[in-house]
Amino acid sequence: DIQMTQSPSSLSASVGDRVTITCRASQDINIYLNWYQQRPGRAPKLLIFTSSTLHSGVPSRFIGGGSGTEFTLSISSLQPEDFATYFCHQTYSLPWTFGQGTKVEIK
Amino acid sequence: EVQLVESGGGLIQPGGSLRLSCAASGFTFSSFYMTWVRQAPGKGLEWVSHISVSGSSINYADSVKGRFTISRDNAKNSLYLEMNSLRDEDTAIYYCARAPRYSGNYYLDYWGQGSLVTVSS
């Protein structure tokens, strides 16, 4: 199975900050990497697919990139509604696997 | 508007069975792969199973293989998950999600609100 490791596991930031989350795959997954946001008590929502393609309706402050084994999700200017947990997800090979999550908290 | 609505969750004893349903609307259900993903309380996301548009291609996580069965009824715009021999570790919120494909990559673009399954004696 492909292991997905996110770092950091949590971070504290202020409104307006730029934050970056890293996701590393245990083997090459090309660009078969997606990012989701999950607010407490809610279902996950797709932010970015295929490493860098923004899902419809997602603000442009969310930026994804990377290929192979290293990927990043950046939020250019953190907004109050962005405080949530973020998961990466690979679909390069079965079983599809998720990172453990990165919780973004208010400083 | 794309909507996915799960139902069928509840409290069940270990060894019991449960059937989850996911009612889809707002899109051509028969044109999309569909997926079940679960989340144990306070934990991360775990892919459970997915099914092709016709139902001819199905895959399962090792943790549920042989116990869970995914199926779909395109005429009823519905996805199902039959869960047998349930264990404590199957306790989770179960989400159905639509799984389109772009440049060879599947992604989960719309999710239901989730259905809680609690396995406990």
Interface residues (C-beta under 8 A of the other chain):
Chain A: N30 I31 Y32 L33 N34 Y36 A43 P44 K45 L46 F49 T50 T53 H55 F87 H89 T91 Y92 L94 P95 W96 T97 F98 G99 Q100 G101
Chain B: V37 G44 L45 E46 W47 H50 N59 A61 D62 Y95 Y102 S103 G104 N105 Y106 Y107 L108 D109 Y110 W111 G112 Q113 G114
